[in-house]
């Protein structure tokens, strides 16, 4: 291609290559400026319908005008070659920057804010990137970050001949690059802004630690880790990392989208003010939205001030007597692996399954932050104190308990512990027949939600209350299948299939 001319663009030199095509420096002979040209793989736009869709996407991308997004100038074809014309960004890719080792915490936050701002601008236009990775991010000599290749992962989904070690692309799967793909990308789930937030978190991790969040070597191992394993805590990789930055990175990398930042704008704000409590951010947002009338505010200010003083100082124990010791302030919890009291190793899958299903039920409450299964299961058999576990998981409450299965009956004993105040808030034992095990889980979940005092919507309460009878043998096989699947091995997958059948 060197020296060739596509339309009025003369190809000068190659700049890089990947699954989405080859990028060249070219000269726009009409406007007399240098540009970047991405030549798409042969056959990428095999029919007119695909070409029309790509042109529509390119038009949408060309309307993105933001300081942290590389501008798309044109899309054209010449002598059977399809190509995209983009702004030529000087500087080094973030991959090249990271090759020298971890970046300083200040640089991680500064570049992270720019990345999040660029994503937020695109998301406001309804455009997802779907392939955020260090190689698609350029840092200019002035220290400005630019996002490249916006939207191409969606537009070019389904291209054949792409290296499996670079890009996952198959029918029903959104293209993207391992190991920066979100769990929902890998499982062909519905995508929104939180998928790009996950990928941004993977980039932040790599900037801060100098290594990938999931450094496994083989693609199957990387996929298994993304779906089922928590990343190594950044402070274990780089000593001295601030807890605030680590908390931001790990929140981006949560397996469940609802547990991440809801928007890239929220991520940018967290990086700007890493030490600001999220509860304060939400309260500030809520106050700005409500804008109460000045007269009403003045009328109640004195009462609120007095009440705040009484409750803040807990005068006469009024706060504890009125609000039950302040449990309402805690909206994050972890369900630790339930202990198998049958002492039968063959029943271990059953107690793990009960843990999984309780986590799933509690995670349906939007106002409650529930730690994912993969993060909680690492504490199975752990002798760490509840306080130490809660600190590592950044939660205020912990649910722990045990499972005893005998014949066609199952008994679950659970307790809710306020770790911050070192006290038990609730404990109960439930016994049901195996056919009514879902009702048992429902009762436990509702009791926990009530004690935590989060506000559940009517729909969420209805979901918690819903419980149907199950076929005990089918349910047993289902739980055994999940346990085998979570091994993330060839043998585990085969066993899972057998159980599911």
URZI-V454638 format. One line per field, one symbol per residue. phi: phi as a letter, one per 30 degrees, with the letter a starting at -180 (. if undefined). Layout:
phi=???
This chain:
phi=.didbchcccdcadclbadckccbdbcdddchbdbcccddeeidcdbdddddddddddddddddbbdcbddccababbhiccaccbedcdjcddedddedjedddddeddddddddddddddddciccdibdaedcbccdedicdbcchdiddddcejddiddddcbcbaeicddlcdccddedddchddcbeddddedddddeedddciaddbdedceddddedddbbddeeeddcbdiddeddeddddddcddcedddddbddddeddddbdcdedddddddddddddheeddddddceddddddddddddhdiidddddciiidddcbbabcdedddddhcedcddddddddedddddddddddcccddedddddcdidcddeddddddchbcbbcblbbbcbiccbbccbbccdddchadcaaabbbbdddcddddddddddddedddidccdeddddddddacdbdedddddddddddddddhbedddddeedddd
